[in-house]
């Protein structure tokens, strides 16, 4: 359902050598944009020391008449995540650990459970989202992600530096950073879904989103509001282990 907690980056891109010297000075490097953006969130050491994250929130739809969904995200740096989405008595839990993942659908009382392994595209997306929880705009160099600077554009009434992130397999993300404050203004993934943080708060010195609005083709579709954020707490042993689901036919 929601795989939108997109954070990343770092790569030096200089102005074209053919530009006049004055224009070269005016065009910022990708690394300077990202460094400023990271500094707006927390001191560098705090970002590097973030190793576990727990977030509890609610997803509310704007365009569909469905009950609010409770969301619980538990993640451990660098590649482990468990996300639970609950709508009334139905629970969907995604497990991701060391490049593998599965999806479990069950009732709140766990009377019935069904499990399936994630497809390759699903693994790529969940893995990407897991890394973003800790990378804070830096590129996934290990997997070939590249960043390019695409100039200054206005987004939601704010002048922004536009950065384009791309993987070799085609997975792309566009991020807009305020030219004035360096803060992230908007994120658009390759499916066209845009996320905008409208409320934030600091937890142990790190700025986290408290409310994120999502848009499709310019129309708001839903919001996620986080009521609890916990950082660097120890996690229960085995919390990312894939469950063993027994068949419901008695076998």
C-alpha angles and dihedrals in degrees: 000000000000115000094155113120093110115179128154157111161104132157133133114240117174128201117267112278091230093064119100114262093250092055091047089057092049097051110079124219121246090241092056092050091050094044091053091046092051091048090055088060102044144318112291095250092055091053092048092048094054105111107151132033134187122186128179121190150133132254116214122188122222098189104036131057098234129129118263114271124226113224128199119183122187119179139171125198126286112005114352126101139158118189123185122193116188126189110181104306096342118097128191115189124187118200121196124175132157095343098314129095148171140193123226123194117193144142122264089252089048091231089141131023134180125189133192133172117247119255120241094261090048091050091051093051096044091044090050092050091048092055091047091061088070109020099069100204097325115130123251092243093169090065096040102261114163131194127210130186114236102183134252122319135168113248122179089345094308126111106237143183107237117219123187118206119196137178121205090247092059102262105142139180131186120206128189118206123190112252089214106041100018089227121141109260103177143357124203121188126204093267088062096250112142126204125198125185109222101170130033140173137183123251115188089341097310122112112232131180114255095182129021124187120206127208136191117196089345094307120114111241107173147337135225119209119189117213097179133031122177124182132197097359118145113259128221114267113261095015091135096043116122110250125240108232119201119215116257094226093080096258 
